[in-house]
């Protein structure tokens, strides 16, 4: 009974004006619904096969493409025809669902094996793109990979046609299609794997056709075969098989012409030589690589940290998030251009797989560099210096904030201040620890390397080119150069996967990181080479930050610095130290100078600090000055005229822009021509249609189907409405012309209502 009532309601007439109504019989004109549904099925096929076929072929996975396309095509037709009426839709959906379940159970082994085979190809492509070693894969139960992938592709196609059909048949939601295609094709396309050209054309044609149908409004599924469908807002001319076929032909032709034009202007071989790597894409490489190697768990920080530092805990930071708020305020007189190091943590033993440095044994920290340097100053060494630094701990962690080289310091808690006296070391002072040696126990402690890390350390040392006759500084230079050339610095390294060792994973697999990665690995390399080394965390204040500090002219410099200074004219300064200065570094021990800091972390890439906008980068792409000398030489060696290609790109973009502007001008001009050639009645109706189109964006007119209802809805309780309605009804439905005065009144009255809506 419910369906019957709805049907009777749909066949009711539409009241236009008093005495004039569109009869319910007007909706009796029918179109061949099956043909229209089959056309929608073709869109389902194009989009589904384009997505899946493009994704599978992009990875080079072998499968029977003929069988895949035939199956997806037939299923697309079937799933579209199911929507012929409500009865077929209800029964067909259930039957199709049971078919999916049946084949999933019956051929599950083949489907799983085929999916695993494709995933193995994706993993292999990811390893090649990100330069990763073997990162594992899935075991296939079916050895015939081609057969298994064919089963899997057909089954995935059967599932996808349901999702695509839901977007196509009823509402033509092309936005959902584009989103689905982006999700499915993301990984292969991101890794610069090229889908088969035919599948690209299929996908583009299917999506463009859905866009055209959506814009034209001739897409809604109805419960009968009527050509004319009345919804809440309007009467729609829905089905037109011949028009849809003609649109298909136009779209396919247009897509092929555009792709051909692109290929002519920028051939594939030329594009491969010139494309380089997008700066925006480089920024996201870390994120994608983290997902491939660590899954979603790699995107979360597993513990709190300050600038990536967490008192020796390692591997739980996916990305370093800086707040740039002041942690410390230091006041001192700069004496050279070296960074100022403030130690908060010294690591002793490294614990593999647990991924942390234990706090160094205090007994092993008793060195006397401070006393020796103080003796040099007190004895009048002309290159010795005595310094004082005031430290205010505003928001930093509780810690010593020890300086090189100061006496034993107490813990500086948050909200407290302290004054540190220290005696900086420099080469001109001479070997102030000459003749002193570490004890056997101390040396063994600072040379310990866990057995679990030895294979990775040996493998890395072989790559470094280190030899046994090298001294500490030569080994440090080898490490620094290897890091700089092979392991990029990033604030987004991804968390270390569970049950993986932090240092091994960094050196062998991930091969990117920030200071804690570089320092931790270097400590074990030094130790394995027989050089006592330790891992240190704290703050490193670079001289560039010091120059941005506030000069404290009112303070007496002699209260903060006495003796030798490489910067005699620099005043006392105050610097706000943020978490951006949080840092990890290496200390190595030498018999002549004791513990000295070694900086091995490579500089951050320009990409991470690039603040240029997308528009700036686009302009650089088109600018001839963007060509580097290397690029120019390479282009010449390959006989490529890069200037000509850029010129062609500019011409193509200009043509597209000019065409878009010309089309808008044409539409406006066509409207004015049509308006000027029209009689008075038609002119007023044209203005009214333009008015009501804009007004419907401001107010809901879904229940207003004629002039009277629409005007009364837009200008409620207005006494002038009746006169305007009579004029509109006369212009729209009478064979008599309205007068010039009536036309002017109607036009001006519409403007008044429009202004009222805006207010």
C-alpha positions in Angstrom: 0.0 0.0 0.0 2.9 2.4 0.7 4.3 2.0 -2.7 0.9 2.5 -4.3 0.4 5.7 -2.4 3.7 7.1 -3.4 3.0 6.2 -7.0 -0.4 8.0 -6.9 1.2 11.0 -5.4 3.9 11.2 -8.1 1.2 11.2 -10.8 -0.5 14.2 -9.4 -0.4 17.3 -11.6 1.8 20.4 -11.1 -0.1 23.6 -10.6 1.5 26.4 -12.6 -1.2 29.2 -12.3 -4.8 29.2 -11.4 -6.6 27.2 -14.1 -3.4 25.9 -15.7 -1.9 22.6 -14.5 0.6 20.0 -15.9 -1.4 16.8 -16.0 -0.1 13.6 -14.4 -0.3 12.0 -17.9 2.6 14.3 -18.9 4.9 11.8 -17.1 3.7 8.9 -19.2 6.3 9.4 -21.9 8.8 6.6 -21.3 12.4 5.9 -22.3 14.1 2.4 -22.6 15.4 2.1 -19.1 17.5 -0.9 -19.8 19.6 0.9 -22.4 20.1 3.8 -19.9 21.1 1.4 -17.1 23.6 -0.3 -19.5 25.2 3.0 -20.2 25.6 3.6 -16.5 27.0 0.1 -16.3 29.6 1.1 -18.8 30.7 3.9 -16.5 30.9 1.4 -13.6 33.1 -0.8 -15.8 35.4 2.0 -17.0 36.0 3.3 -13.5 36.4 -0.1 -11.8 38.6 -1.6 -14.5 40.5 1.6 -14.8 41.3 1.7 -11.1 42.1 -1.9 -10.5 43.7 -2.6 -13.9 45.9 0.5 -13.6 47.0 -0.4 -10.1 47.9 -4.0 -10.9 49.7 -3.2 -14.2 51.6 -0.3 -12.5 53.5 -2.8 -10.4 54.2 -5.1 -13.4 52.2 -8.0 -11.8 51.3 -10.7 -14.4 47.6 -11.6 -14.8 45.1 -12.5 -17.5 43.8 -9.0 -18.5 41.2 -10.3 -21.0 39.5 -12.5 -18.4 39.7 -9.6 -15.9 38.0 -7.1 -18.2 35.3 -9.5 -19.4 34.4 -10.4 -15.8 34.4 -6.8 -14.6 32.3 -5.8 -17.7 29.7 -8.5 -17.2 29.5 -7.8 -13.5 29.1 -4.0 -14.1 26.2 -4.7 -16.5 24.6 -7.0 -14.0 24.9 -4.8 -11.0 23.5 -1.8 -13.0 20.5 -3.8 -14.3 19.7 -4.9 -10.8 18.4 -1.3 -10.3 15.6 -1.7 -12.9 13.0 -1.5 -10.2 12.6 -1.9 -6.5 11.9 -5.6 -6.6 14.9 -6.5 -8.8 17.0 -4.2 -6.6 16.1 -5.9 -3.4 16.4 -9.4 -4.7 19.5 -8.7 -6.8 21.5 -7.1 -4.0 21.0 -10.1 -1.8 21.8 -12.5 -4.6 24.9 -10.6 -5.6 26.1 -10.5 -1.9 25.7 -14.3 -1.6 27.6 -14.7 -4.9 30.5 -12.7 -3.5 30.5 -14.7 -0.3 30.3 -18.1 -2.1 33.2 -17.3 -4.5 35.2 -15.8 -1.6 34.9 -19.1 0.3 35.2 -21.4 -2.7 38.3 -19.8 -4.2 39.7 -18.1 -1.0 43.1 -19.7 -1.4 43.5 -18.4 -5.0 42.2 -15.0 -4.1 44.5 -14.6 -1.1 47.5 -15.9 -3.0 46.9 -13.5 -5.8 46.5 -10.6 -3.5 49.7 -11.6 -1.7 51.5 -11.8 -5.0 50.5 -8.3 -5.9 51.4 -7.0 -2.4 54.9 -8.6 -2.8 55.3 -6.7 -6.0 54.2 -3.5 -4.3 56.7 -4.1 -1.5 59.4 -4.8 -4.0 58.7 -1.6 -5.8 58.7 0.3 -2.5 62.1 -1.2 -1.6 63.5 -0.1 -5.0 61.9 3.4 -4.8 63.0 4.1 -1.2 66.3 2.2 -1.6 65.4 -0.2 1.2 66.8 -3.7 1.7 64.6 -6.7 1.5 61.7 -5.8 3.8 59.9 -9.1 3.6 56.8 -10.3 1.9 53.9 -12.7 2.0 53.9 -16.4 1.4 51.7 -17.6 -1.5 49.9 -20.9 -1.2 49.3 -21.1 -5.0 52.5 -21.3 -7.1 50.8 -20.3 -10.3 51.1 -16.5 -9.7 49.4 -15.5 -13.0 46.3 -17.6 -12.2 46.1 -16.5 -8.6 46.3 -12.8 -9.5 43.6 -13.3 -12.1 41.3 -14.8 -9.5 42.1 -12.0 -7.0 41.7 -9.2 -9.6 38.3 -10.6 -10.7 37.2 -10.9 -7.1 38.3 -7.4 -6.2 36.5 -6.2 -9.3 33.3 -7.9 -8.2 33.5 -6.0 -4.8 34.5 -2.7 -6.4 31.6 -2.7 -8.9 29.2 -2.6 -5.9 31.0 0.5 -4.4 31.3 2.2 -7.8 27.7 1.4 -8.7 26.4 2.9 -5.5 28.0 6.2 -6.5 26.9 6.0 -10.2 23.4 4.7 -10.6 21.5 6.8 -8.1 23.4 10.0 -7.5 26.3 10.1 -10.0 28.7 11.1 -7.1 31.8 11.7 -9.1 33.6 13.1 -6.0 33.4 9.6 -4.4 34.8 8.0 -7.6 37.8 10.4 -7.7 38.5 9.7 -4.0 38.3 6.0 -4.5 40.6 6.1 -7.5 43.1 8.2 -5.5 43.1 5.7 -2.7 43.5 2.7 -4.9 46.2 4.2 -7.2 48.0 6.2 -4.5 50.9 3.9 -3.7 51.8 2.8 -7.2 51.6 6.3 -8.7 53.4 7.8 -5.7 56.3 5.5 -6.3 56.3 6.7 -9.9 55.0 3.4 -11.3 53.2 4.0 -14.6 49.7 2.3 -15.0 48.9 0.9 -18.4 47.9 3.7 -20.8 44.5 2.0 -21.7 43.4 1.8 -18.1 44.3 5.5 -17.6 42.1 6.5 -20.5 39.3 4.2 -19.2 39.4 5.8 -15.7 39.5 9.3 -17.0 36.6 8.7 -19.4 34.5 7.1 -16.8 35.0 9.9 -14.3 34.5 12.7 -16.8 31.3 11.0 -18.1 29.9 10.9 -14.5 30.8 14.6 -14.1 28.9 15.5 -17.3 25.9 13.6 -16.3 25.9 15.2 -12.8 26.2 18.7 -14.3 23.5 18.0 -16.8 21.1 16.7 -14.1 20.1 13.7 -16.2 21.3 11.0 -13.9 18.8 10.4 -11.1 17.4 6.9 -10.7 13.6 6.8 -10.6 11.0 4.1 -9.9 9.6 4.2 -13.4 10.7 4.7 -17.0 9.4 8.2 -17.4 11.4 10.7 -19.4 10.2 13.5 -17.2 10.7 13.3 -13.5 9.3 15.7 -10.9 11.3 16.2 -7.8 10.9 18.7 -5.0 12.6 21.5 -6.9 11.8 21.0 -10.6 10.6 18.9 -13.4 13.7 17.1 -14.9 14.2 15.7 -18.4 16.0 12.6 -17.2 16.5 9.8 -19.7 17.9 10.3 -23.2 19.7 7.3 -24.5 20.9 8.9 -27.8 22.1 12.0 -25.9 24.1 9.8 -23.5 25.7 7.8 -26.3 26.6 11.1 -28.1 28.1 12.4 -24.9 30.2 9.2 -24.5 31.6 9.7 -28.0 32.5 13.3 -27.3 34.2 12.6 -24.0 36.3 9.7 -25.3 37.4 11.9 -28.3 38.2 14.8 -26.0 40.2 12.7 -23.6 42.3 11.1 -26.4 42.9 14.5 -28.0 44.1 16.0 -24.8 46.4 13.1 -23.9 47.8 13.1 -27.4 48.5 16.9 -27.2 50.3 16.3 -23.9 52.4 13.5 -25.4 53.3 15.7 -28.4 54.3 18.7 -26.3 56.1 16.7 -23.6 57.1 13.1 -24.8 57.6 10.5 -22.1 61.4 10.2 -22.6 61.8 13.9 -22.3 59.6 14.1 -19.3 61.6 11.4 -17.5 64.8 13.3 -18.1 63.4 16.6 -16.9 60.9 15.8 -14.1 63.3 15.5 -11.2 61.6 15.1 -7.8 58.9 17.5 -6.6 59.9 19.4 -3.4 56.4 18.8 -2.0 56.8 15.1 -2.8 60.1 14.9 -1.0 58.5 16.2 2.1 56.0 13.3 2.1 58.5 10.6 1.2 59.3 10.1 4.9 55.6 9.7 5.7 55.0 7.1 3.0 58.2 5.2 3.8 57.2 5.1 7.5 53.8 3.6 6.6 55.4 0.9 4.4 58.0 -0.1 6.9 56.2 0.4 10.2 52.5 0.6 9.4 50.2 3.0 11.3 52.1 2.5 14.5 55.0 4.4 13.0 52.9 7.6 13.0 52.7 8.0 16.8 55.2 9.1 19.4 55.3 6.5 22.1 56.5 8.8 24.8 56.9 12.5 25.7 60.1 14.2 24.4 61.6 17.6 24.1 62.8 18.3 20.6 63.1 14.5 20.1 65.2 14.0 23.3 63.9 11.7 26.0 66.8 11.0 28.4 68.3 8.1 26.4 65.0 6.5 25.3 65.2 5.8 21.5 62.9 4.8 18.7 59.6 5.9 20.0 59.5 9.3 18.2 57.8 9.2 14.8 58.3 12.9 14.2 59.9 15.7 16.2 57.3 18.3 17.0 58.7 21.6 18.2 56.8 24.3 20.1 59.6 26.9 19.9 58.7 28.1 23.4 61.5 29.3 25.7 63.0 26.5 27.8 66.1 28.2 29.1 67.5 31.8 29.2 71.2 32.0 29.2 73.4 35.0 29.7 77.1 35.0 29.0 79.9 36.7 27.0 80.6 34.7 23.7 84.3 33.8 23.4 84.4 31.9 20.0 82.2 30.8 17.1 81.7 27.2 18.4 78.3 26.0 19.7 77.6 26.2 23.4 76.7 22.7 24.7 74.6 22.3 27.9 74.5 18.6 28.9 71.4 17.1 30.6 72.1 13.4 30.0 75.1 11.1 29.5 74.5 7.6 28.3 76.6 4.6 29.4 75.5 1.2 28.2 73.3 0.8 25.2 70.5 -1.8 25.5 69.6 -3.3 22.1 66.0 -4.1 21.2 65.0 -2.4 24.5 66.3 0.7 22.7 67.6 3.0 25.4 70.9 4.3 26.9 71.2 3.7 30.6 72.4 6.6 32.7 76.2 6.6 32.9 77.7 5.1 36.0 78.8 8.2 38.1 82.0 6.5 39.1 83.1 6.5 35.5 82.4 10.3 35.1 85.1 11.5 37.5 87.5 13.2 35.1 89.6 16.2 36.0 89.4 18.4 32.8 88.0 21.2 34.9 90.8 21.2 37.4 93.5 21.0 34.7 92.0 23.9 32.7 91.6 26.0 35.9 95.2 25.4 36.7 96.2 26.6 33.1 94.2 29.8 33.7 95.6 30.4 37.2 99.1 29.8 36.0 98.7 32.6 33.4 98.4 30.6 30.1 97.7 33.4 27.6 95.1 31.3 25.8 93.1 30.3 28.8 89.7 31.7 29.6 87.4 32.0 32.6 83.7 32.3 31.8 80.5 32.7 33.8 77.1 31.8 32.5 73.7 32.6 34.1 71.1 29.9 33.4 67.4 30.4 34.1 65.4 27.2 33.7 62.0 28.6 32.7 60.3 25.4 31.2 63.1 22.9 30.6 63.4 19.5 32.2 65.2 19.2 35.5 68.8 18.6 34.8 72.4 19.7 35.4 72.8 21.8 32.2 76.6 21.2 32.6 79.0 23.2 30.5 82.4 22.2 29.0 84.4 22.5 31.3 82.8 23.3 34.6 82.9 21.9 38.1 80.4 19.4 39.3 77.0 21.0 39.0 73.8 20.5 40.9 70.4 19.7 39.4 68.7 22.9 38.1 65.0 22.5 38.6 62.3 24.3 36.6 61.8 27.9 37.8 65.3 28.1 39.3 68.4 29.9 38.3 72.1 29.1 38.6 75.4 30.7 37.7 78.0 28.3 36.2 81.8 29.0 36.1 83.7 27.1 33.4 87.1 27.2 31.6 86.7 26.6 27.9 89.2 24.4 26.1 91.0 25.2 22.9 93.9 23.8 20.9 96.1 26.7 21.6 96.2 25.9 25.3 98.0 22.7 24.5 97.5 19.1 25.7 96.3 19.9 29.2 95.8 16.2 30.2 99.1 15.0 28.7 100.4 11.8 30.4 97.1 10.8 32.1 95.4 7.6 31.2 92.0 6.0 31.7 91.9 3.1 34.1 91.3 -0.4 32.6 87.8 -0.5 34.1 86.9 2.9 32.7 88.2 2.0 29.2 86.2 -1.3 29.2 83.1 0.6 30.3 83.3 3.2 27.5 84.2 0.6 24.8 81.2 -1.8 25.4 79.3 -2.8 22.2 76.3 -5.2 22.5 76.8 -8.4 20.5 73.4 -7.8 18.8 74.7 -4.6 17.2 78.1 -6.0 16.1 77.1 -7.2 12.6 75.5 -3.9 11.7 78.4 -1.9 13.0 80.9 -4.0 11.1 78.9 -3.7 7.9 78.8 0.1 8.3 82.5 0.3 9.1 83.2 -1.5 5.9 81.2 1.1 4.0 82.9 3.9 5.8 86.3 2.9 4.6 87.9 3.1 8.1 91.3 1.5 8.6 93.0 0.6 11.9 95.8 3.2 11.4 93.3 6.1 11.5 93.2 8.4 14.6 90.1 9.7 16.3 89.5 12.7 14.1 90.1 10.8 10.9 87.5 8.3 11.9 85.1 11.1 12.9 85.5 12.6 9.5 84.8 9.3 7.7 81.6 8.9 9.8 80.6 12.5 9.1 81.1 12.1 5.3 79.2 8.8 5.2 76.3 10.3 7.1 76.3 13.4 4.8 76.4 11.4 1.6 74.1 8.5 2.4 71.8 9.2 5.3 69.6 12.3 5.2 68.6 14.3 8.2 64.9 14.4 8.9 62.5 15.4 11.7 60.1 12.7 10.5 62.1 9.4 10.7 59.1 7.3 11.9 59.1 5.2 15.0 61.3 2.1 15.2 59.0 -0.9 14.6 58.3 -3.1 17.6 60.8 -5.9 18.1 63.4 -4.1 16.0 66.7 -2.6 17.3 67.0 1.2 17.0 70.6 1.4 15.8 70.4 -1.7 13.5 67.2 -0.4 12.0 68.7 3.0 11.4 71.9 1.8 9.8 70.5 -1.1 7.7 66.9 -0.3 6.9 65.5 3.1 7.6 68.6 5.1 6.7 67.3 8.4 7.8 67.0 10.2 11.2 67.8 13.1 13.4 70.6 13.7 15.9 69.8 10.9 18.3 70.1 8.4 15.4 73.4 9.7 14.2 74.9 10.1 17.7 73.8 6.7 18.9 75.2 4.8 15.9 78.5 6.8 15.9 79.1 6.0 19.6 79.1 2.2 18.9 81.2 2.7 15.8 83.8 4.6 17.8 83.7 2.0 20.6 84.2 -0.9 18.1 87.2 0.9 16.7 88.7 1.1 20.2 87.9 4.8 21.0 86.1 5.4 24.3 82.8 7.2 23.4 79.6 8.2 25.1 76.1 9.4 24.0 75.1 12.8 25.3 71.8 14.8 25.2 71.1 18.4 26.1 71.0 21.8 24.3 73.4 23.0 21.6 73.2 26.7 21.1 74.6 27.6 17.7 76.4 30.9 17.2 73.7 32.0 14.7 71.3 31.9 17.7 73.7 33.8 19.8 73.9 36.6 17.2 70.1 36.9 17.5 70.3 37.3 21.3 69.8 40.5 23.1 73.0 42.6 23.9 73.2 43.4 27.6 75.2 46.6 27.4 74.4 47.4 31.1 76.3 44.3 32.3 80.0 44.4 32.9 81.7 42.0 30.5 84.5 41.3 32.9 82.0 39.7 35.3 81.3 37.1 32.6 84.6 36.7 30.7 88.3 37.0 31.6 91.3 36.0 29.7 91.7 34.9 26.1 88.8 35.5 23.7 88.5 35.0 19.9 85.7 37.6 19.9 87.0 40.5 22.0 84.4 43.1 20.8 81.2 41.0 21.5 79.2 42.2 24.5 77.3 40.1 27.1 74.2 38.6 25.5 71.0 37.0 26.7 69.6 34.2 24.5 66.2 32.4 24.8 66.9 28.7 24.2 63.9 26.7 22.8 63.4 23.0 22.1 64.7 23.7 18.6 68.1 23.7 20.2 67.6 20.3 21.9 70.3 18.0 20.6 72.2 14.8 20.9 75.9 14.5 20.2 79.0 12.3 20.8 81.8 12.7 23.2 85.1 10.8 22.6 88.0 10.5 25.0 91.6 11.4 24.0 94.6 11.0 26.3 95.7 14.6 25.7 92.4 16.5 26.0 90.0 14.2 27.9 86.3 14.2 26.8 85.7 16.3 23.8 82.4 16.8 21.8 82.2 15.6 18.2 79.5 16.9 16.0 78.4 14.3 13.3 74.8 15.2 12.6 74.4 16.3 8.9 72.7 19.6 8.3 68.9 19.6 7.8 67.8 19.6 4.2 66.6 22.7 2.4 63.3 21.0 1.9 62.4 21.0 5.6 63.2 24.7 5.9 61.7 25.8 2.6 59.0 28.3 3.3 58.2 29.1 -0.3 54.7 28.8 -1.4 53.3 26.3 -4.0 52.9 29.3 -6.4 56.6 30.3 -5.9 57.6 26.7 -6.8 55.3 26.7 -9.8 56.9 29.9 -11.1 60.4 28.5 -10.6 59.3 25.5 -12.6 58.4 27.7 -15.6 61.4 30.1 -15.1 64.4 29.6 -17.4 66.6 30.6 -14.4 65.4 27.4 -12.7 67.8 25.4 -14.9 71.0 24.5 -13.0 74.3 24.2 -14.8 74.2 20.4 -14.3 70.7 20.2 -15.8 71.8 22.3 -18.7 74.8 20.1 -19.4 72.7 17.0 -19.1 70.0 18.4 -21.4 72.6 19.3 -24.0 74.1 15.8 -23.8 70.7 14.3 -24.5 69.8 16.9 -27.3 66.9 18.3 -25.3 65.9 21.9 -25.7 64.6 22.6 -22.2 63.8 26.2 -23.0 61.6 25.0 -25.9 59.8 22.5 -23.6 59.1 25.2 -21.0 57.9 27.5 -23.7 55.5 24.8 -24.9 54.3 24.3 -21.4 53.6 28.0 -21.0 51.8 28.0 -24.3 49.7 25.0 -23.3 48.8 26.6 -20.0 48.1 29.9 -21.6 45.8 28.2 -24.2 43.9 26.5 -21.5 43.5 29.7 -19.6 42.5 31.6 -22.7 40.0 28.9 -23.7 38.4 29.0 -20.3 38.1 32.8 -20.4 36.8 32.7 -24.0 34.2 30.2 -23.0 33.0 32.4 -20.2 32.8 35.4 -22.5 31.0 33.3 -25.1 28.4 32.2 -22.5 27.9 35.7 -21.4 27.7 37.0 -25.0 25.3 34.2 -26.0 23.0 35.1 -23.0 23.0 38.8 -24.1 22.3 37.9 -27.7 19.4 35.6 -26.7 18.1 38.3 -24.3 18.3 41.1 -26.9 16.6 39.1 -29.6 13.8 38.0 -27.3 10.4 39.6 -27.1 9.3 41.4 -23.9 7.7 38.3 -22.3 10.7 36.1 -22.9 13.1 38.8 -21.6 11.2 38.9 -18.3 11.2 35.1 -18.0 14.9 35.0 -18.8 15.6 37.5 -16.0 13.3 35.6 -13.7 15.1 32.3 -14.3 18.5 34.0 -13.6 17.0 35.5 -10.4 15.5 32.3 -9.1 18.7 30.3 -9.8 20.6 32.7 -7.5 17.8 33.0 -5.0 17.6 29.2 -4.5 21.2 29.3 -3.2 20.1 31.5 -0.4 16.7 30.1 0.5 15.0 26.7 0.3 12.5 26.6 -2.6 12.1 22.9 -2.6 8.3 23.2 -1.9 7.7 26.1 -4.3 6.9 24.9 -7.8 5.4 27.9 -9.5 5.7 31.7 -9.7 3.2 32.3 -6.8 4.8 30.0 -4.4 8.3 31.1 -5.2 7.6 34.9 -4.9 5.6 34.5 -1.7 8.4 32.4 -0.2 11.1 34.9 -1.2 9.1 38.1 -0.2 6.7 37.1 2.5 3.9 39.4 3.5 4.6 41.9 0.7 1.5 43.6 -0.8 3.3 44.1 -4.1 3.7 40.3 -4.7 0.3 39.8 -6.4 1.0 42.4 -9.1 4.4 40.8 -9.9 2.9 37.3 -9.9 0.2 38.4 -12.4 2.8 39.9 -14.7 5.0 36.8 -14.5 2.1 34.5 -15.3 1.0 36.7 -18.2 4.6 36.7 -19.6 5.1 32.9 -19.0 1.8 31.4 -20.1 -0.2 34.0 -22.1 0.0 34.7 -25.8 -0.4 38.4 -25.1 2.7 40.6 -24.7 3.2 42.5 -21.5 3.6 46.2 -21.8 6.9 48.1 -21.4 5.7 49.5 -18.1 4.9 46.0 -16.8 8.3 44.7 -18.0 10.1 47.5 -16.1 8.0 47.0 -13.0 8.7 43.2 -13.0 12.5 43.8 -13.6 12.8 46.4 -10.8 10.6 44.4 -8.4 12.9 41.3 -8.9 15.9 43.5 -8.1 14.2 44.7 -4.9 13.5 41.2 -3.8 17.1 40.2 -4.6 18.5 43.0 -2.4 16.1 41.9 0.4 17.5 38.3 0.2 21.1 39.6 0.4 20.2 41.5 3.6 
